[in-house]
Amino acid sequence: MEIGIYYSAITDAWKFFKKYAERLPISDSEWQQVIGEASEITKQYDSCMAFAAKELVNKVNELERLNDEIKRKAC
């Protein structure tokens, strides 16, 4: 098992999260881009795809939570 691939998956997930967290709030039309990019990143990790997918799903869920919180405060 190469541990470096896990490090790369975590790093890419963090960069993905940071990219979109800095753009909050995310519009409904932008969510397709967010989901598509998360999917593309996941596909890069054949040997640890389940791990990468879980990392990215967690980041997408957190972005959604933060986005909803911002929208609630704006009302």
C-alpha positions as CSV (number, residue, x, y, z in Angstrom):
1,M,0.0,0.0,0.0
2,E,1.3,3.4,-1.0
3,I,0.4,5.9,1.7
4,G,1.3,8.9,-0.6
5,I,-1.8,8.4,-2.6
6,Y,-3.9,9.0,0.5
7,Y,-2.0,12.2,1.2
8,S,-2.7,13.3,-2.4
9,A,-6.4,12.5,-2.0
10,I,-6.6,14.5,1.2
11,T,-4.7,17.4,-0.3
12,D,-6.8,17.5,-3.4
13,A,-10.0,17.4,-1.3
14,W,-8.7,20.3,0.8
15,K,-7.9,22.4,-2.3
16,F,-11.4,21.6,-3.6
17,F,-13.0,22.7,-0.4
18,K,-10.9,25.8,-0.1
19,K,-11.7,26.8,-3.7
20,Y,-15.4,26.7,-3.2
21,A,-15.5,27.9,0.5
22,E,-14.0,31.1,-0.7
23,R,-16.8,31.6,-3.2
24,L,-19.7,31.1,-0.8
25,P,-22.5,31.5,-1.3
26,I,-22.8,29.1,-4.2
27,S,-25.7,29.6,-6.5
28,D,-28.0,26.7,-7.5
29,S,-26.6,26.7,-11.0
30,E,-23.0,26.5,-9.7
31,W,-23.7,23.3,-7.7
32,Q,-23.5,21.2,-10.9
33,Q,-19.9,22.5,-11.3
34,V,-19.1,21.6,-7.7
35,I,-20.5,18.1,-8.0
36,G,-18.8,17.5,-11.4
37,E,-15.4,18.7,-10.1
38,A,-15.7,16.4,-7.0
39,S,-16.5,13.5,-9.3
40,E,-13.5,14.2,-11.6
41,I,-11.1,14.4,-8.6
42,T,-12.4,11.1,-7.3
43,K,-11.8,9.4,-10.6
44,Q,-8.1,10.3,-10.3
45,Y,-7.7,7.8,-7.4
46,D,-8.1,4.3,-8.7
47,S,-6.3,2.6,-5.9
48,C,-8.2,4.5,-3.1
49,M,-11.3,5.6,-4.9
50,A,-13.7,4.8,-2.0
51,F,-11.4,6.8,0.4
52,A,-11.2,9.8,-2.0
53,A,-15.0,9.7,-2.6
54,K,-15.7,9.8,1.1
55,E,-13.3,12.8,1.6
56,L,-15.0,14.7,-1.2
57,V,-18.5,13.8,-0.2
58,N,-17.7,15.2,3.3
59,K,-16.4,18.4,1.7
60,V,-19.4,18.8,-0.5
61,N,-21.7,18.2,2.5
62,E,-19.9,20.9,4.5
63,L,-20.0,23.3,1.7
64,E,-23.7,22.8,1.4
65,R,-24.2,23.3,5.2
66,L,-22.2,26.5,5.1
67,N,-24.0,27.7,2.0
68,D,-27.4,27.1,3.6
69,E,-26.3,28.9,6.8
70,I,-25.2,31.9,4.7
71,K,-28.5,32.0,2.9
72,R,-30.5,31.7,6.1
73,K,-28.7,34.7,7.6
74,A,-29.3,36.7,4.5
75,C,-33.0,36.5,4.9
